[in-house]
């Protein structure tokens, strides 16, 4: 499956952004989807994930209550709505896919096989 992320940009702290990740090539509804982020010189960090049919989600604690992951299987797209952004959210965000029906907390521990290119999010203070 090929993944194309978009929606990054420069915003002020407290504002919102919505990232999108469009998939092609395989049956999108068979894949769990996730967002990760990675700052220069730091390890890649899990941000959020959603199960193949969209009934289950998982978030890293630092974004709970601010970020929402969702998907539209008819459009083969996963979204990350990011509200109340803070400067610490500044980094490159990546979407990823894994062919699995895993749910709940397992979603953050999957080995995601497919990755999109990153999209830069910059939050100014």
Helices and strands as residue ranges (DSSP letters): E 2-6, E 9-12, E 17-24, G 28-30, E 31-38, E 45-50, E 57-59, G 61-63, E 67-72, E 77-82, G 87-89, E 91-99, G 104-109, E 114-115, E 119-124
